[in-house]
Amino acid sequence: MVVIELHGGDGAPARDQVHDPGPWSNNQINRVLRNYAPVNGYLDIFTNTPDATIYCYGSVLDNVTSDPTTVLPQ
């Protein structure tokens, strides 16, 4: 189980999403922040599954040129 928590710029929780990817899966989750644009906030992404490993990154598209920018986890 993977949980995505969206927080506003003040740190207040806005909403949660829960996903249940299968073992060794490669899932893409689109438009997580769509209803909150423009966004001044952040996401917390984690799993409570024992011994599970996840890797994530974000991508932002420029509104004018559609150039992508990768947002690495911090």
MDAnalysis code that builds the backbone (N, CA, C; Angstrom):
import MDAnalysis as mda
import numpy as np

u = mda.Universe.empty(222, n_residues=74, atom_resindex=np.repeat(np.arange(74), 3), trajectory=True)
u.add_TopologyAttr("name", ["N", "CA", "C"] * 74)
u.add_TopologyAttr("resid", np.arange(1, 75))
u.add_TopologyAttr("resname", ["MET", "VAL", "VAL", "ILE", "GLU", "LEU", "HIS", "GLY", "GLY", "ASP", "GLY", "ALA", "PRO", "ALA", "ARG", "ASP", "GLN", "VAL", "HIS", "ASP", "PRO", "GLY", "PRO", "TRP", "SER", "ASN", "ASN", "GLN", "ILE", "ASN", "ARG", "VAL", "LEU", "ARG", "ASN", "TYR", "ALA", "PRO", "VAL", "ASN", "GLY", "TYR", "LEU", "ASP", "ILE", "PHE", "THR", "ASN", "THR", "PRO", "ASP", "ALA", "THR", "ILE", "TYR", "CYS", "TYR", "GLY", "SER", "VAL", "LEU", "ASP", "ASN", "VAL", "THR", "SER", "ASP", "PRO", "THR", "THR", "VAL", "LEU", "PRO", "GLN"])
u.atoms.positions = np.array([
    [0.838, -1.167, 0.000],
    [0.000, 0.000, 0.000],
    [0.892, 1.242, 0.000],
    [0.584, 2.181, -0.879],
    [1.298, 3.448, -0.978],
    [0.304, 4.563, -0.674],
    [0.689, 5.465, 0.220],
    [-0.170, 6.580, 0.604],
    [0.455, 7.876, 0.098],
    [-0.370, 8.705, -0.532],
    [0.050, 10.028, -0.993],
    [-0.757, 11.043, -0.192],
    [-0.048, 11.840, 0.612],
    [-0.696, 12.886, 1.402],
    [-0.364, 14.245, 0.794],
    [-1.390, 15.007, 0.437],
    [-1.208, 16.354, -0.092],
    [-1.355, 17.345, 1.063],
    [-0.374, 18.263, 1.182],
    [-0.393, 19.282, 2.223],
    [-0.346, 20.657, 1.579],
    [-1.083, 21.603, 2.143],
    [-1.018, 22.986, 1.690],
    [0.290, 23.628, 2.109],
    [0.533, 24.844, 1.657],
    [1.755, 25.558, 1.985],
    [1.951, 25.781, 3.476],
    [0.839, 25.801, 4.241],
    [0.934, 25.968, 5.688],
    [1.116, 24.640, 6.414],
    [1.200, 23.534, 5.666],
    [1.387, 22.212, 6.256],
    [0.104, 21.491, 6.599],
    [-1.040, 22.172, 6.449],
    [-2.326, 21.544, 6.753],
    [-2.647, 20.471, 5.720],
    [-3.096, 19.286, 6.162],
    [-3.418, 18.229, 5.190],
    [-4.612, 18.620, 4.329],
    [-4.518, 18.343, 3.031],
    [-5.591, 18.674, 2.095],
    [-6.373, 17.425, 1.697],
    [-5.668, 16.326, 1.380],
    [-6.343, 15.069, 1.045],
    [-5.319, 13.953, 0.989],
    [-5.822, 12.732, 1.011],
    [-4.986, 11.535, 0.905],
    [-5.441, 10.705, -0.283],
    [-4.507, 10.024, -0.884],
    [-4.803, 8.998, -1.891],
    [-4.108, 7.726, -1.449],
    [-4.772, 6.598, -1.602],
    [-4.181, 5.308, -1.268],
    [-4.170, 4.452, -2.525],
    [-3.022, 3.874, -2.826],
    [-2.868, 3.005, -3.997],
    [-2.313, 1.667, -3.534],
    [-2.731, 0.612, -4.195],
    [-2.277, -0.726, -3.838],
    [-1.619, -1.383, -5.048],
    [-0.385, -0.979, -5.362],
    [0.308, -1.590, -6.502],
    [0.721, -3.016, -6.165],
    [0.739, -3.846, -7.154],
    [1.172, -5.226, -6.953],
    [2.681, -5.312, -6.816],
    [3.188, -6.471, -6.431],
    [4.634, -6.663, -6.315],
    [5.339, -6.392, -7.645],
    [6.470, -5.758, -7.591],
    [7.308, -5.449, -8.751],
    [6.577, -4.608, -9.795],
    [5.555, -3.874, -9.395],
    [4.799, -3.080, -10.366],
    [5.507, -1.759, -10.651],
    [5.114, -1.154, -11.733],
    [5.631, 0.130, -12.168],
    [4.414, 0.984, -12.511],
    [3.957, 1.785, -11.565],
    [2.723, 2.536, -11.751],
    [3.007, 4.023, -11.912],
    [2.245, 4.646, -12.781],
    [2.308, 6.089, -12.966],
    [0.988, 6.670, -12.486],
    [1.050, 7.634, -11.588],
    [-0.150, 8.267, -11.055],
    [-0.168, 9.690, -11.587],
    [-1.168, 10.023, -12.358],
    [-1.232, 11.304, -13.055],
    [-2.102, 12.316, -12.328],
    [-1.764, 13.572, -12.524],
    [-2.573, 14.724, -12.116],
    [-2.954, 14.728, -10.638],
    [-2.001, 14.388, -9.785],
    [-2.250, 14.358, -8.341],
    [-2.656, 15.743, -7.841],
    [-2.071, 16.788, -8.385],
    [-2.332, 18.157, -7.919],
    [-3.288, 18.936, -8.813],
    [-3.942, 18.282, -9.749],
    [-4.777, 18.956, -10.745],
    [-5.794, 19.912, -10.118],
    [-6.511, 19.494, -9.088],
    [-7.559, 20.320, -8.493],
    [-7.027, 21.411, -7.569],
    [-5.712, 21.488, -7.426],
    [-5.115, 22.437, -6.495],
    [-4.168, 23.417, -7.176],
    [-4.197, 23.506, -8.496],
    [-3.262, 24.364, -9.204],
    [-3.720, 25.821, -9.140],
    [-2.854, 26.799, -9.001],
    [-1.437, 26.617, -8.701],
    [-1.245, 26.188, -7.251],
    [-0.218, 25.429, -7.013],
    [-0.027, 24.798, -5.716],
    [1.137, 25.427, -4.970],
    [0.900, 25.742, -3.732],
    [1.975, 26.117, -2.812],
    [1.881, 25.103, -1.687],
    [2.471, 23.967, -1.886],
    [2.376, 22.895, -0.905],
    [3.343, 21.779, -1.248],
    [3.065, 20.605, -0.695],
    [3.957, 19.475, -0.916],
    [3.210, 18.168, -0.729],
    [3.837, 17.080, -1.161],
    [3.299, 15.734, -1.008],
    [4.198, 14.936, -0.078],
    [3.594, 14.118, 0.757],
    [4.315, 13.079, 1.487],
    [3.880, 11.754, 0.887],
    [4.838, 10.933, 0.493],
    [4.537, 9.637, -0.114],
    [5.264, 8.576, 0.691],
    [4.515, 7.575, 1.152],
    [5.113, 6.549, 2.004],
    [4.336, 5.244, 1.913],
    [4.922, 4.195, 2.470],
    [4.266, 2.906, 2.572],
    [4.395, 2.399, 4.010],
    [3.358, 1.724, 4.471],
    [3.397, 1.072, 5.778],
    [3.645, -0.424, 5.642],
    [3.830, -0.881, 4.426],
    [4.049, -2.302, 4.162],
    [5.450, -2.697, 4.625],
    [5.552, -3.687, 5.513],
    [6.879, -4.093, 6.000],
    [7.796, -4.536, 4.854],
    [9.039, -4.103, 4.890],
    [10.084, -4.466, 3.923],
    [9.793, -3.999, 2.498],
    [8.819, -3.125, 2.307],
    [8.522, -2.621, 0.959],
    [9.470, -1.477, 0.613],
    [9.796, -1.366, -0.656],
    [10.614, -0.276, -1.151],
    [9.864, 0.408, -2.275],
    [9.793, 1.731, -2.218],
    [9.154, 2.478, -3.300],
    [10.113, 3.575, -3.746],
    [9.979, 4.009, -4.983],
    [10.726, 5.132, -5.507],
    [9.742, 6.025, -6.227],
    [9.846, 7.310, -6.028],
    [8.917, 8.218, -6.692],
    [9.647, 9.496, -7.102],
    [9.047, 10.196, -8.042],
    [9.499, 11.521, -8.438],
    [8.311, 12.229, -9.046],
    [8.390, 13.521, -9.151],
    [7.312, 14.304, -9.742],
    [7.741, 14.902, -11.062],
    [6.774, 15.393, -11.791],
    [7.032, 16.066, -13.049],
    [6.074, 17.249, -13.152],
    [6.606, 18.399, -13.541],
    [5.806, 19.605, -13.704],
    [5.985, 20.088, -15.131],
    [4.873, 20.442, -15.788],
    [4.931, 20.954, -17.158],
    [4.741, 22.465, -17.155],
    [5.564, 23.162, -17.923],
    [5.434, 24.598, -18.089],
    [4.127, 24.895, -18.831],
    [3.352, 25.872, -18.342],
    [2.061, 26.192, -18.951],
    [2.176, 26.769, -20.356],
    [3.292, 27.388, -20.682],
    [3.448, 28.022, -21.996],
    [4.097, 27.072, -22.995],
    [5.209, 26.457, -22.612],
    [5.985, 25.660, -23.554],
    [5.762, 24.154, -23.418],
    [5.115, 23.729, -22.338],
    [4.928, 22.307, -22.018],
    [6.247, 21.582, -21.754],
    [7.314, 22.346, -21.493],
    [8.592, 21.731, -21.133],
    [8.471, 21.080, -19.760],
    [8.937, 19.826, -19.617],
    [8.833, 19.159, -18.329],
    [10.007, 19.482, -17.419],
    [9.735, 19.447, -16.129],
    [10.775, 19.569, -15.098],
    [10.579, 18.418, -14.133],
    [11.636, 17.694, -13.860],
    [11.581, 16.589, -12.903],
    [11.778, 17.123, -11.490],
    [10.943, 16.650, -10.565],
    [11.040, 17.034, -9.163],
    [11.435, 15.775, -8.391],
    [12.662, 15.755, -7.889],
    [13.170, 14.588, -7.175],
    [12.708, 14.603, -5.723],
    [12.614, 13.422, -5.097],
    [12.219, 13.375, -3.690],
    [13.269, 14.035, -2.803],
    [12.803, 14.583, -1.693],
    [13.710, 15.257, -0.758],
    [13.589, 14.638, 0.606],
])
